[in-house]
Amino acid sequence: MTTLKVRFRPSPTDDGDAARHTSRTVQTACPPPPLPCRDGEGTDSFLAFARATISHLRGIGRERLAETYTSSVNSFMRFRGGRGDVAMGEMDGGMMAAYEAYLRRTGVVANTSSFYMRNLRAIYNRAVECGLTADRAPFRHVYTGIGRTAKRAVPPIVISRIKALDLPPQSPLGQARDLFMFSFYTRGMSFIDMAYLQKKDLRDGILAYRRQKTDQQLFIKWEQPMQDIIDRPPPRPARPICCPSSRRRAAGGEGNTSTPSTSSTRASRSSAAASNRPSRSAPTSRATAGRA
């Protein structure tokens, strides 16, 4: 993500107050920096070039994109089997159509096949840009779209049955049910976001938090069923539910409430949350919850 400062000129019909040049900060999603072509020079090997691309992406911090490229290349190499690597000049529409048929035979759904194809196409296009091969458009006749998937939501009666289960609150199943129901009440909050909730996130009956994955801020009205889960007696050790523990433990102290915002620190916090069971602490006092 990059930040651009854009200057807007009002139209002649704008009023006097608006008839000034204004500046606005705009965030735009940028494509990953191109692979330095020298990293792939002197090779006609698709696998070697793909590995160079993945290594470059890891070096500039694009770990997630490197992982998606790796999974796609691994799938393609499984298709190649004993034939091994392939030269850039040998990649054509027929080969990719055969790869698509292989994916279909092995039970891969259309959207996953499209995911692999788009990633391989991106690597191939980088090779074309570097002048390592002519563009033979090998992906022209394979599916690279995104189809709608069937809704997998359960009916309300299933949620009601899960809620009504008679489970000891201190048992593993009881904790799992509470975590599931709390996520349901909070519009699908992920476990990592629940682990990083703090008391200060609840104010005046509104739960405000930022997603660890996207840094997007969300606001949810605090309802009584959420408070009922928080008020249940804690197990021993303390239950890992909506509490300011993982973040502070990872930071080195119970009194440290700083919130790093960079992607690297967010990744380390996620790792710490997975290895440390957070301690129980309600997001607010009962008095505050009552006012909510």
N, C-alpha and C positions, 0 to 999 in steps of 0.2 A: 504494500500500500504506500502510495506517495501523496504528498500534499502539494497542491498547486494553488498559487494565488492568481485569481482570474479577475480582470478588470472589465466591468460592464459599462456600456454607454447607453443611457436611457433613450427611448424613442422620442420624437418631437412632440408626441401627444402627452408625455408625462407632465405632471404639475411642477410648480417651481421648486418645491422641496425635494422632489425626486430627480430634478434635472441636474444632477451632479454625478460625476464619475464615482462609482462605488467599487469597493473591493470585496471579494468574498473568497474564503478559503474552501477549497473543494478537495475531497479525497477521491482518488481514482485508483482502480486496481490496475497494476502494471504487470505485463508479462515478465517472466524471469529473464535475467540478462542472457544474451546469446552466449553460446559456448565459444571460447576463443578457438578459432579454427586450427591454430597451431597444435592444440591438444589432440586433434584427430588427423593431422597431416601424415601422409605416407602410409595410409591404410585403406584398404577397400573392404575391410571386415565390418559387417554390421555390428557384431557383438562387441568388438574392440571399441568401435565408435560409441556404442550405447554405454559401455562401461566408463569411457572417458567423460561422456555427458553426465552420467550419474555422479561420478567423482567430483566434477566441477560444481554440480548443484549442491552437493554436501559441503563443499568448500566455501560456498557463499551463503550457507545457512538455510538453503531450501530443502530441508530434510524431508518434509512431507512429500514434495514433488519427486524427490529422489526415490522415495519408497514406492510411489505409484509407478514410476518408470521401471523400477526393479521388478515388481510383481508382473508387469506386462512382458518384460524381456524374458523372465523365467518361464512364463506360460508359452511364449513363442519358441523358446529353446526346447521345451518338452515336446512341442509339436515336431520340431526338427529331429529329435531323437538321435539315432546313430549317425545321421547325416551331418550333425554338428553345425558349425557356423555357416553363414551364407555371405557371399560377396554382395556389395551394394548393387552391382550391375545385374545380379540375378533376381533381385526382388521385383516382381511384376504382379499384375492383377491376378494371374492364375495361381501364383503361390499364396497370395493373401486369401483368395477364394477357398483354396484347399485348407488353409488355416482356420477360416471361419467354419467350414464344414467339420473340421476336427473338433472345434469347440462345441458345436451343436451335438456331435455324437457323444461327447463326454459329459453332457448334461449341463453345460454352461448356458445360462439364460441370455436373452438378446442384449439386455442392458450391460451385463458384464462383458460380453463379447465386444460390444461397442466401446466400452471403457478401455479394453486392451488395444483395440484398433486405433483409437484416438491417441493413446500414448505412443504407440509405435509410429504412427504417422507424424507426431511431433518430433520424435527423434530423427526420422527419415528426412523431414523438412529441414532440420538443422544441418544434416549432411549435405543436402542440396545447396543450402545457403553457403556452406563452406567450400563448395565446388568439388566435393568428393564424388558426386554422381550426377547424372542428368535426371531431371524429374520425369519419371515414367508413370506417375500417378497410379501406383500400385493399389491404392485404397479407394479408387473411384467406384468400384462395384461391390464393396462390402458395406455392411450396415454400420454407420457411425452416429446414428441418432440416439435420442433418449426417449424411450417409450413410457407410457403411463403404467404403473404397477397397480395390481389389485389392492384395495384397502384391506388392511389386516387388523383393524380396530375390533376389539371385543365388544359385545353388546353390554349395556348398562347392568343387566342382571348378573353378569360374571363379576363385575366390580363390586356389586352389592354382596355377593357371596363371599368374596375374598375379605371384605371388610367385616363381615359377620362371623368369620371363623373364630372358634374358641381356642385361642393359642396363648400360652403363658407369655406375658410381655418380655420376660427375661430369657426366653428360649431363642435359639437361632432362627427358627421359623417365625416367631413373633417379631423379632427385629427385622427380618426380611419383609414381612407383611407391612410393618410400620414404614419402612423405607419406601416400599412400593406405593403405599397410600399417600405418603407425604409428597412423593413425586407427582402422583396423580392430582392431588389438591393444588399443587403449584404449577400446573400446566406443563408437566413433563420435565421438571427440573432434573438435571443429571446428578449422579452421585457425587462427582467431584465438586459441583457447585453447592450441593448440600453440605459437604465436608468443610467448605470454606465460609459458610455463613457465620456472621458475627452478630452480637446483640445489637450493635449500632445499625445493622441493616434494617431493623424494624422500627419505624417511627410513625406514630399517629395512625396505626392500623394499616400501614402499607409496608410490605416487604420489598426493599430495593436491593438488587444485587447485580453484579456483572458476570457474564458467562466467562468461564476460564478459557473456553475454546475460541470465542470470537471477540471478547471484551465488550460485547453489546450489553447495555444496561437495560434491565427489565424491572417492571413494577407489578406487584401482585397484592391484591387485597388480602389481609390476614383474616382467616375465617376460624370459627371455633373448632372444627375438626382438626385443623393443624395444631392448635393449642392443646387439644386433648392428647395428641401423640406426644408432644413435648412434655406434658405433665405426668406421663406414666412413669412408674418407678424405674430407675435405671438398673440394668444388670451389672454384674461384676465380671470383667472390667466394664467401664462405662460404655454405653451404647454409642456407636458412631453415627449420630444423627444431628444435623443442622447445628453445628456448634463451632465456636472459634478456637479450635484446638490444633488442627493439622498445620495451619498457616503459622501459628505462633510457635509450635514445636519446631517446625522447619526453620524458623527465623532464629531459634536459639534461646527462647525464653517465653514464659507465660505472659510477661508484661509487654512484649514487643508486638505491636499491632500494625506495623508498616505493611503496605501492600505494593509489592513490586509490580510493574506493569509491562516489562519487556517480555518478548516471547521466550527468551532463554530462561528467565526466572520463573515464568509461568510453567515451563516444562519441568523445572526442578521442583516446583511446588507440587505439581501433579505426581511426581515420583515420590515425594515425601508423604503425600496423602495416602498413596497406595501402601506404604510400608509402616505407617504409624496409625494406630487406632485412635481417633480423636476422643477427647473426653466430653461428657454430656454437659451442656449448658443451654438453657432455654434462650431463644433469641430475645426475650424480653421478660420483664417481671409480670406476675399475674395481674398486678394493678394496671400495667400498661395494656396487657391483653384484654382486660375487662373493658377499658375505655374504647379499645378497637371494636 
